[in-house]
C-alpha cells in the first residue's frame, strides 16, 4: 500500500501551485509567483493524491447574464432590460448591467474569481512589453476590455474583465494565430491600461500630410508605431480614386466595374477590406478578397468606407502602385496554376505586399522622395530599416493586425521577402515572394536572374519557365 501523502497542494489565484503541510488549514502563505497572500482553506487546498479532473470553465455559449441571475447578483427582469439595450446599442452584457446600475464592478470581479478555471491577477503589478500591444488592435481592446500582457511561444496571455467570454477569446486566436490564455483583471484597471498603452486617435487624428517628419536621422520604432496609430488612411492614387467615385455615383455602373477600379489601387482596396472585416458585418478577420468585400459593402457602404482620401505625398508611390497591381495579377495566375491557394486571396496578398511602404511614405515622404524607383524588395527593406528601424513587411503586418485582417494575409505581409522564415502560411509567402520578384522586372532579365527562385518553385511543384510565362501574360500597365 502506498504511503499516505505528507503534504497538500494550495493554488493561488494566479494559477501557481505550492506544497503546504497537511495541518496548514487556516494559515496564510505568500505566493512565490505573484506575492499575493493565500489563506489556506478547503477551497484553496487539495490532497497530493490523485484527484478527479478539474471542472472545465463554462462552455463558450453559456450566457454570463444567466450565470449572474443564478448567483443572485441580478434578477431576470434586470437581465432582460440589459439584453434589450444590447440589441439596440451593442456591447457586453456585463458592461450594460454595470452602466444600468444593476451590477457593481467589484461584485462582477469577485463572482468571476470564484469560477472554476479562472485565474486573477493585479494588472497594476504587471510590466507589459509594448511589442505585445501590436498583437491586439486598439479598437478590439476597447470593445472587449482586453489587453495582451505576456507571450510564451505560441501562448498569448490576455487580461480580460470577463475571461468566460469565449467569443472574444476565439476572435483573438483567429486574429493572432496564437493560443489565448485569459486571466481575470478588474475592469477599471484594464481600461486604464488600454488608455496608457494605446494612443487615443480621437485626441490626435492626423492626416498623411501632417505626419511630415524631417529625416536627418533614424526614427525610433516607438515614434514610428505612434505615428502609425495616428494614421487613419493611406495615400491613394488621385486618378484611380476619381474613377472610383464616378462609378459609385453612377447608378448604371455594374459592381464588377467598381471591383476592377478598386483592384488598381492598394490603399483603396485595403480600406474596403478593413471596413468589411469590422465586427458589424459579422465576418471579422475572414474577408480577404475584393469582390466579396464589394458585395458585402454594397455601393453605399463602399462610398462611406472610402470617404477619407489622401493623395500620394511622393511620385515614387505611383511606381509602387503599378508594380503591386502587376504582382497581384501574377500571384493570381500562379495560384490558379498551382491549385492549392485561393486565387482571390493570392491577388489580395500580392496587391497589399507593399502596404507598409505606403504607410511609411505617408509618415516621412522625404525618405521616399529620395528613392530611385528601381529600389525594390530586399534593397527597399534595407533602406527602410536604416531610417525607420522597421521595414515595410513589418509595418504591413502591424496594419493588418490593427485593421482586423485575416491572419493569413498578416503573416504573408510579414514574410513574403523571406518566406523561409514563415512559421505559418509558408506556401502563400513563397507564392507572393515569386510574384513580387517577377513583377519587379520590366525588361528582359539577364540570364540566370531568376535562378534563385527554382528551389522555391520546386516546393510549389512549378517550373521556372511556367512562372515566367505567367508573368509575361501580365505586363506592367501604366
C-alpha positions as CSV (number, residue, x, y, z in Angstrom):
1,X,0.0,0.0,0.0
2,X,1.3,3.4,-0.9
3,X,2.4,5.8,1.8
4,X,-0.1,8.5,2.8
5,X,0.8,11.9,1.4
6,X,2.6,14.2,3.8
7,X,1.6,17.5,2.2
8,X,-1.3,19.1,0.3
9,X,-1.3,21.4,-2.7
10,X,-2.5,25.0,-2.4
11,X,-3.3,27.1,-5.6
12,X,-3.0,30.9,-5.9
13,X,-5.5,32.9,-8.0
14,X,-2.6,33.5,-10.4
15,X,-2.5,29.7,-11.0
16,X,0.7,29.0,-9.1
17,X,0.6,25.7,-7.2
18,X,2.6,25.1,-4.0
19,X,3.1,22.4,-1.3
20,X,1.9,23.0,2.2
21,X,1.8,20.8,5.4
22,X,-1.4,18.8,6.0
23,X,-2.2,21.0,9.0
24,X,-1.9,24.2,7.0
25,X,-5.7,24.9,7.1
26,X,-6.3,28.4,8.4
27,X,-2.7,29.5,7.9
28,X,-1.5,32.2,5.4
29,X,1.2,31.7,2.8
30,X,2.8,34.1,0.3
31,X,2.6,33.1,-3.4
32,X,6.1,32.5,-4.8
33,X,5.0,33.9,-8.2
34,X,2.9,37.0,-7.7
35,X,3.4,37.7,-4.0
36,X,-0.3,37.5,-3.0
37,X,-1.1,36.1,0.4
38,X,-3.2,32.9,0.4
39,X,-5.2,31.9,3.4
40,X,-5.4,28.1,3.2
41,X,-8.9,26.6,3.4
42,X,-10.9,23.9,1.7
43,X,-11.3,25.9,-1.5
44,X,-7.6,26.6,-1.9
45,X,-6.1,23.2,-1.0
46,X,-6.2,19.7,-2.4
47,X,-4.5,16.4,-1.4
48,X,-1.3,15.4,-3.2
49,X,-3.0,12.1,-4.1
50,X,-4.7,11.7,-7.5
51,X,-7.9,13.6,-7.7
52,X,-10.7,14.0,-10.3
53,X,-10.0,16.2,-13.3
54,X,-10.7,19.8,-12.7
55,X,-14.0,21.2,-13.7
56,X,-14.0,22.8,-17.1
57,X,-14.8,26.5,-17.4
58,X,-18.3,27.3,-18.6
59,X,-18.8,26.5,-22.3
60,X,-18.4,29.2,-24.9
61,X,-22.0,29.9,-25.4
62,X,-23.1,29.9,-21.8
63,X,-24.5,33.3,-21.2
64,X,-22.8,35.4,-18.4
65,X,-26.1,37.2,-17.7
66,X,-27.9,34.0,-16.8
67,X,-25.0,33.0,-14.6
68,X,-25.3,36.3,-12.7
69,X,-29.1,35.6,-12.3
70,X,-28.4,32.1,-10.9
71,X,-25.9,33.6,-8.5
72,X,-28.5,36.1,-7.2
73,X,-26.5,39.2,-8.3
74,X,-29.2,40.4,-10.6
75,X,-32.8,39.4,-11.3
76,X,-34.4,38.1,-14.5
77,X,-36.1,41.5,-15.3
78,X,-32.8,43.3,-15.0
79,X,-31.2,40.9,-17.4
80,X,-34.0,41.3,-19.9
81,X,-33.6,45.0,-19.8
82,X,-29.9,44.7,-20.4
83,X,-30.4,42.4,-23.3
84,X,-32.8,44.8,-24.9
85,X,-30.2,47.6,-24.6
86,X,-27.7,45.2,-26.1
87,X,-29.8,44.7,-29.2
88,X,-30.1,48.4,-29.8
89,X,-26.6,49.6,-28.8
90,X,-24.3,46.5,-28.8
91,X,-21.7,46.0,-26.1
92,X,-21.1,43.3,-23.5
93,X,-23.9,42.2,-21.2
94,X,-21.9,42.7,-18.0
95,X,-20.9,46.2,-19.1
96,X,-24.5,47.2,-19.7
97,X,-25.6,45.8,-16.3
98,X,-22.9,47.9,-14.7
99,X,-23.9,51.0,-16.7
100,X,-27.6,50.5,-15.7
101,X,-26.6,50.3,-12.0
102,X,-27.8,46.7,-11.5
103,X,-24.3,45.3,-11.0
104,X,-21.2,46.6,-9.3
105,X,-17.8,46.2,-10.8
106,X,-16.4,44.6,-7.6
107,X,-19.3,42.2,-7.5
108,X,-18.6,41.1,-11.0
109,X,-14.9,40.7,-10.3
110,X,-15.5,38.7,-7.1
111,X,-18.0,36.5,-8.8
112,X,-15.7,35.7,-11.8
113,X,-12.8,35.0,-9.5
114,X,-14.8,32.1,-7.9
115,X,-15.4,30.4,-11.2
116,X,-13.6,27.2,-12.0
117,X,-10.6,27.6,-14.2
118,X,-10.4,31.4,-13.8
119,X,-7.1,32.9,-12.5
120,X,-7.0,36.5,-11.4
121,X,-4.0,38.9,-11.4
122,X,-3.4,42.5,-10.3
123,X,-2.7,44.4,-13.6
124,X,-1.1,47.3,-11.8
125,X,1.8,44.9,-10.9
126,X,2.4,43.7,-14.4
127,X,5.0,45.2,-16.7
128,X,3.9,44.9,-20.3
129,X,6.3,44.7,-23.3
130,X,5.0,47.3,-25.7
131,X,5.7,45.0,-28.6
132,X,2.8,42.8,-27.4
133,X,0.4,45.6,-27.8
134,X,0.7,45.3,-31.6
135,X,-0.9,41.9,-31.3
136,X,-4.3,43.3,-30.5
137,X,-5.8,46.4,-32.3
138,X,-6.9,49.2,-30.0
139,X,-10.5,49.0,-31.3
140,X,-10.7,45.4,-30.1
141,X,-9.0,46.1,-26.8
142,X,-11.6,48.8,-26.0
143,X,-14.6,47.0,-27.4
144,X,-13.9,43.8,-25.5
145,X,-12.0,45.2,-22.4
146,X,-8.9,43.1,-23.1
147,X,-5.1,43.6,-23.0
148,X,-2.2,41.3,-24.1
149,X,0.2,41.0,-21.2
150,X,2.6,38.1,-22.0
151,X,3.6,35.7,-24.7
152,X,5.5,32.4,-24.3
153,X,5.9,30.6,-27.6
154,X,2.5,30.1,-29.2
155,X,0.7,31.0,-26.0
156,X,-0.6,34.6,-25.6
157,X,-1.8,35.6,-22.1
158,X,-4.5,38.2,-22.2
159,X,-6.0,40.2,-19.3
160,X,-9.8,40.3,-19.5
161,X,-12.6,41.8,-17.5
162,X,-14.6,38.6,-18.3
163,X,-12.4,35.5,-19.0
164,X,-15.6,33.5,-19.7
165,X,-16.2,35.4,-22.9
166,X,-15.2,32.6,-25.3
167,X,-16.4,34.6,-28.4
168,X,-13.7,37.3,-27.7
169,X,-11.1,34.6,-27.0
170,X,-11.8,32.9,-30.3
171,X,-11.7,36.2,-32.1
172,X,-8.2,36.9,-30.7
173,X,-7.0,33.5,-31.6
174,X,-8.1,33.9,-35.2
175,X,-6.5,37.4,-35.3
176,X,-3.1,36.4,-33.8
177,X,-2.8,32.8,-34.8
178,X,-1.9,32.0,-31.2
179,X,-3.5,30.1,-28.4
180,X,-5.0,32.6,-25.9
181,X,-5.0,32.2,-22.1
182,X,-7.4,34.6,-20.4
183,X,-6.8,35.9,-16.9
184,X,-9.1,38.0,-14.8
185,X,-8.4,41.6,-14.1
186,X,-10.5,44.5,-12.7
187,X,-12.4,46.4,-15.4
188,X,-11.1,49.8,-14.3
189,X,-7.5,48.5,-14.4
190,X,-7.9,47.2,-17.9
191,X,-9.5,50.4,-19.2
192,X,-6.7,52.5,-17.6
193,X,-4.0,50.2,-19.1
194,X,-5.6,50.4,-22.6
195,X,-5.6,54.2,-22.3
196,X,-1.9,54.0,-21.3
197,X,-0.7,51.6,-23.9
198,X,-2.9,52.6,-26.9
199,X,-2.8,56.3,-28.1
200,X,-6.3,57.8,-28.4
201,X,-6.8,58.5,-32.1
202,X,-9.7,60.9,-31.3
203,X,-7.3,63.1,-29.4
204,X,-5.0,63.5,-32.3
205,X,-6.3,62.4,-35.7
206,X,-3.5,63.1,-38.1
207,X,-3.6,63.2,-41.9
208,X,-0.8,61.9,-44.0
209,X,0.4,65.4,-44.9
210,X,0.7,66.4,-41.2
211,X,3.0,63.5,-40.4
212,X,5.8,65.1,-42.4
213,X,8.8,64.2,-40.2
214,X,12.2,65.7,-41.0
215,X,14.6,63.0,-41.9
216,X,18.1,64.0,-40.6
217,X,18.5,60.7,-38.7
218,X,16.7,57.4,-38.0
219,X,13.3,57.4,-36.3
220,X,12.8,55.1,-33.3
221,X,10.4,52.2,-33.5
222,X,8.3,53.8,-30.8
223,X,7.9,57.0,-32.8
224,X,7.0,55.1,-36.0
225,X,4.5,53.0,-34.1
226,X,2.8,56.0,-32.5
227,X,2.6,57.7,-36.0
228,X,1.1,54.6,-37.4
229,X,-1.5,54.5,-34.7
230,X,-2.5,58.1,-35.7
231,X,-2.6,57.4,-39.4
232,X,-6.2,56.9,-40.3
233,X,-5.9,56.5,-44.1
234,X,-3.2,55.6,-46.7
235,X,-2.3,57.9,-49.6
236,X,-4.3,56.9,-52.7
237,X,-3.9,57.5,-56.5
238,X,-6.0,60.5,-57.3
239,X,-6.9,59.4,-60.9
240,X,-7.9,55.9,-59.6
241,X,-10.0,57.4,-56.8
242,X,-11.7,59.8,-59.2
243,X,-12.7,57.0,-61.5
244,X,-13.9,55.0,-58.4
245,X,-16.1,57.9,-57.3
246,X,-17.5,58.4,-60.8
247,X,-18.6,54.7,-60.8
248,X,-20.0,54.7,-57.3
249,X,-22.1,57.8,-58.1
250,X,-23.4,56.3,-61.4
251,X,-26.4,54.0,-60.7
252,X,-25.9,52.4,-64.1
253,X,-22.5,51.1,-63.3
254,X,-22.0,47.4,-62.5
255,X,-20.4,46.0,-59.4
256,X,-17.7,44.3,-61.5
257,X,-16.6,47.6,-62.9
258,X,-16.2,49.0,-59.4
259,X,-14.2,45.9,-58.4
260,X,-11.9,46.4,-61.4
261,X,-11.1,50.0,-60.4
262,X,-10.7,49.2,-56.7
263,X,-8.2,46.5,-57.7
264,X,-6.0,49.1,-59.3
265,X,-5.1,50.9,-56.1
266,X,-3.8,49.0,-53.0
267,X,-4.7,51.7,-50.4
268,X,-8.3,52.0,-51.8
269,X,-8.7,48.2,-51.7
270,X,-7.1,48.0,-48.3
271,X,-9.7,50.5,-46.9
272,X,-12.6,48.4,-48.2
273,X,-11.1,45.1,-46.8
274,X,-10.5,46.9,-43.5
275,X,-14.2,48.1,-43.3
276,X,-15.7,44.7,-44.2
277,X,-13.7,42.9,-41.6
278,X,-15.3,45.0,-38.9
279,X,-17.5,43.1,-36.4
280,X,-20.5,45.0,-37.7
281,X,-20.5,42.8,-40.9
282,X,-20.4,39.5,-39.0
283,X,-17.2,38.1,-40.5
284,X,-14.4,39.8,-38.6
285,X,-11.0,38.6,-39.7
286,X,-12.4,36.4,-42.5
287,X,-12.8,38.5,-45.7
288,X,-9.6,38.6,-47.8
289,X,-10.7,39.4,-51.3
290,X,-12.1,42.5,-53.1
291,X,-15.1,41.0,-54.9
292,X,-16.5,39.6,-51.6
293,X,-15.8,42.9,-49.8
294,X,-17.6,44.9,-52.5
295,X,-20.6,42.6,-52.5
296,X,-20.9,42.8,-48.7
297,X,-20.4,46.6,-48.5
298,X,-22.6,47.5,-51.5
299,X,-22.5,50.8,-53.3
300,X,-23.3,52.9,-50.3
301,X,-21.0,51.0,-48.0
302,X,-18.1,51.4,-50.3
303,X,-18.7,55.2,-50.7
304,X,-18.7,55.7,-47.0
305,X,-15.7,53.4,-46.3
306,X,-13.6,55.3,-48.9
307,X,-14.7,58.8,-47.8
308,X,-11.3,59.8,-46.4
309,X,-8.8,60.4,-49.3
310,X,-5.2,61.4,-49.2
311,X,-3.3,62.0,-52.4
312,X,0.2,60.5,-52.9
313,X,2.8,62.5,-51.0
314,X,5.6,61.4,-53.4
315,X,5.6,60.3,-57.0
316,X,7.6,57.2,-56.0
317,X,4.4,55.6,-54.8
318,X,2.9,55.6,-58.3
319,X,5.6,53.1,-59.4
320,X,4.8,51.1,-56.3
321,X,1.1,51.0,-57.2
322,X,1.9,49.7,-60.7
323,X,4.2,47.0,-59.5
324,X,1.8,46.0,-56.8
325,X,-1.1,45.6,-59.3
326,X,1.2,43.5,-61.5
327,X,2.3,41.4,-58.5
328,X,-1.3,40.8,-57.7
329,X,-2.1,39.6,-61.2
330,X,0.9,37.3,-61.3
331,X,0.1,35.9,-57.9
332,X,-3.4,35.2,-59.0
333,X,-2.1,33.4,-62.1
334,X,0.4,31.4,-60.1
335,X,-2.3,30.4,-57.6
336,X,-4.5,29.2,-60.5
337,X,-1.7,27.1,-61.9
338,X,-0.7,25.6,-58.5
339,X,-4.3,24.8,-57.5
340,X,-3.7,24.9,-53.7
341,X,-4.3,28.6,-52.9
342,X,-7.4,30.6,-53.5
343,X,-6.6,32.9,-56.5
344,X,-8.7,35.8,-54.9
345,X,-6.7,35.6,-51.7
346,X,-3.4,35.4,-53.6
347,X,-4.5,38.6,-55.6
348,X,-5.1,40.5,-52.4
349,X,-1.8,39.3,-50.8
350,X,0.1,40.4,-53.9
351,X,-1.7,43.7,-54.1
352,X,-1.1,44.5,-50.4
353,X,2.5,43.2,-50.3
354,X,3.8,46.8,-50.3
355,X,1.1,48.2,-48.0
356,X,3.6,49.0,-45.3
357,X,5.6,51.2,-47.7
358,X,2.5,53.4,-48.3
359,X,2.3,53.9,-44.5
360,X,6.0,54.7,-44.1
361,X,5.9,57.1,-47.1
362,X,2.9,58.9,-45.5
363,X,4.8,59.3,-42.2
364,X,8.0,60.6,-43.8
365,X,7.6,61.4,-47.5
366,X,11.1,62.9,-47.7
367,X,12.7,59.4,-47.3
368,X,10.8,58.0,-50.2
369,X,11.2,61.1,-52.4
370,X,14.9,60.4,-52.4
371,X,14.5,56.8,-53.6
372,X,15.2,55.6,-57.1
373,X,12.1,53.9,-58.5
374,X,14.1,50.8,-59.1
375,X,14.8,50.3,-55.4
376,X,12.5,47.4,-54.5
377,X,12.3,44.2,-52.4
378,X,15.2,43.5,-50.1
379,X,17.0,46.7,-51.1
380,X,14.0,48.8,-50.2
381,X,13.8,47.0,-46.8
382,X,17.4,47.8,-46.1
383,X,16.7,51.5,-46.8
384,X,13.6,51.5,-44.6
385,X,15.5,49.7,-41.7
386,X,18.2,52.4,-41.9
387,X,15.7,55.3,-41.4
388,X,12.8,53.7,-39.6
389,X,14.2,50.8,-37.7
390,X,11.3,48.9,-39.2
391,X,10.6,47.6,-42.7
392,X,7.5,47.7,-44.9
393,X,6.8,43.9,-44.3
394,X,6.8,44.5,-40.5
395,X,4.6,47.6,-40.9
396,X,2.3,45.7,-43.2
397,X,1.8,43.1,-40.5
398,X,1.1,45.8,-37.9
399,X,-1.5,47.4,-40.1
400,X,-3.1,44.1,-40.8
401,X,-3.4,43.3,-37.1
402,X,-4.7,46.7,-36.3
403,X,-7.3,46.6,-39.0
404,X,-8.6,43.1,-38.3
405,X,-7.4,41.4,-41.5
406,X,-7.3,37.6,-41.8
407,X,-4.3,36.1,-40.2
408,X,-3.1,34.5,-43.4
409,X,-2.7,38.0,-45.0
410,X,-0.9,39.4,-42.0
411,X,1.6,36.5,-41.9
412,X,2.2,36.8,-45.7
413,X,2.9,40.5,-45.5
414,X,5.5,39.9,-42.8
415,X,7.4,37.1,-44.5
416,X,7.0,37.5,-48.3
417,X,10.6,38.7,-48.7
418,X,12.0,35.8,-46.7
419,X,9.4,33.0,-46.9
420,X,11.8,30.5,-45.4
421,X,11.2,32.3,-42.0
422,X,7.4,31.8,-42.2
423,X,6.2,29.5,-39.4
424,X,2.7,29.5,-40.9
425,X,1.3,30.4,-44.3
426,X,4.6,29.5,-45.8
427,X,3.1,28.5,-49.2
428,X,1.4,31.8,-49.6
429,X,4.6,33.7,-48.6
430,X,6.5,31.7,-51.2
431,X,4.0,32.5,-53.9
432,X,4.0,36.2,-53.2
433,X,7.8,36.2,-53.0
434,X,7.9,34.7,-56.5
435,X,5.2,37.1,-57.8
436,X,7.0,40.2,-56.4
437,X,10.3,39.1,-57.9
438,X,8.7,38.6,-61.3
439,X,6.7,41.8,-61.1
440,X,9.7,44.0,-60.3
441,X,11.4,43.1,-63.6
442,X,10.0,45.1,-66.5
443,X,12.6,44.4,-69.1
444,X,14.2,41.2,-70.4
445,X,16.2,39.9,-67.4
446,X,19.8,38.9,-67.6
447,X,20.5,35.1,-67.9
448,X,20.2,33.4,-64.6
449,X,18.4,36.4,-62.9
450,X,15.7,34.1,-61.6
451,X,17.8,31.0,-60.8
452,X,17.4,31.6,-57.1
453,X,13.6,31.0,-57.5
454,X,14.0,27.5,-58.7
455,X,14.2,25.9,-55.2
456,X,11.0,27.7,-54.0
457,X,9.2,26.9,-57.2
458,X,10.1,23.2,-56.8
459,X,8.4,23.2,-53.4
460,X,5.3,24.6,-55.1
461,X,5.6,22.0,-57.8
462,X,6.1,24.5,-60.6
463,X,9.0,25.1,-63.0
464,X,10.6,28.4,-63.7
465,X,9.6,28.6,-67.4
466,X,5.9,28.3,-66.4
467,X,6.2,31.1,-63.8
468,X,8.0,33.4,-66.2
469,X,5.3,32.7,-68.9
470,X,2.6,33.7,-66.4
471,X,4.4,36.9,-65.6
472,X,4.7,37.7,-69.3
473,X,0.9,37.5,-69.6
474,X,0.6,40.4,-67.1
475,X,2.9,43.2,-68.3
476,X,3.2,46.4,-66.4
477,X,0.3,48.7,-67.2
478,X,0.6,52.5,-66.9
